[in-house]
Amino acid sequence: MNDWPDAQPEGPRRMRHVQRPQVPPQQPQQQRQPQYDQGYNPSFTQAQASGYDSGYSSGQVYGGPQGPGRGPGGPGGHGTVPPQYAPPRPGGGAGAPDWRRRIKIGSIVLAVAVVGWSVGTYAWASSKMRNEVDLAKVIERPSEGDCTTYLIVGSDSREGMTAEEKKKLHTGSAEGKRTDSMMILAACSSGNTMISLPRDSWVTIPSFVGSESGKKYAARGGSKLNAAYAMDGPELLVRTVEFNTGLRIDHYAEIGFAGFANIVDALGGVELNIEKGFKDKKSGADFQAGTQTLNGEQALAFVRTRYAFAESDLARTKNQQKFLSALANQAATPGTILNPFRLYPTLGAGLDTLIVDKDMSLYDLGKMFFAMKGISGGDGKSMNMPIAGSAPQGSLKWDMPKVKQLVEQIRNDEKVTVTSDR
């Protein structure tokens, strides 16, 4: 007998249902947009970010063709390198500096700085100009010519000088001021001409209206040219030059002893070739022959010396022309104009004591200096007013036929062919 319990056949077992988690239907790959917050890392998919892998495969074949922005893991998968992390391309790209843009911006900044500096310098220098001479007060003026004419005057004014400076520069202590040198500069397209007017020239001082009194004064014949300045200043001097030459003066410029010496010192001296050495106790001149650099004190002595020469005032006017041309040649150079450390001291030294007419601008003043520079460079000529001989009181008589010819050539902007024998 079988001790086993009666076996009863089991009925079919019911299997416990295991429910698979619901996976949202996969959207077409091209429409999937990754959802992420600010901490999103483009190298992880949404499923990886949640920490769950459904095991579902989209059926993509790994290693197959990949479109733009596609990789083994779909958009943003491991096969994609975002553009912002891409290495720079050879010859340029995201990481290479744009040199063309930098150069363009740098050029614009430099141009603006240069223009600003130029405008500021012009405004500053214009504000320092002493436009004190009123040529509108000059009566009975000649007609205008084709050239621009300047009457350049060096006065013996000691304005602003201390007793020590007067002693150092051998100027003496005379009150007031007188003309120490006078010259006409004609700036013409045919060539520039500088004409010295000896202060002892024998001329007629014409009738004039006093610049201060407003009274009319009668003409006065047989006078020295420098007497006109002593009688009524720059306006009468211009009137006298115009009356005796027939040439209209467009601009007037005057500088005193101190200003002249300060300009030379501000330039660091002026180089000059002195052909023959000379000494003069009155002016303080003591020069050896040869090329040398003159400081302010030496330059003033050079242009003022007259008693060391047999030709006296005529020899002095030639030295004045020579030095002024050398001064302009050195002042009107890029080394001075473009260097603020030389330009500002030079302008400051000159403009503080330079007296000009009311219509003269800084531009006109620049043209005057460049015209003087042109003469030293061979573009024009320098000469004394043609002299015919001596006159009373040790004065000099002009050669009037030559003077008239000279004036006509300047007025008509013709090449000057007139010469002076002295």
Disulfide bonds with the S-S distance in Angstrom:
Cys147-Cys188 2.09
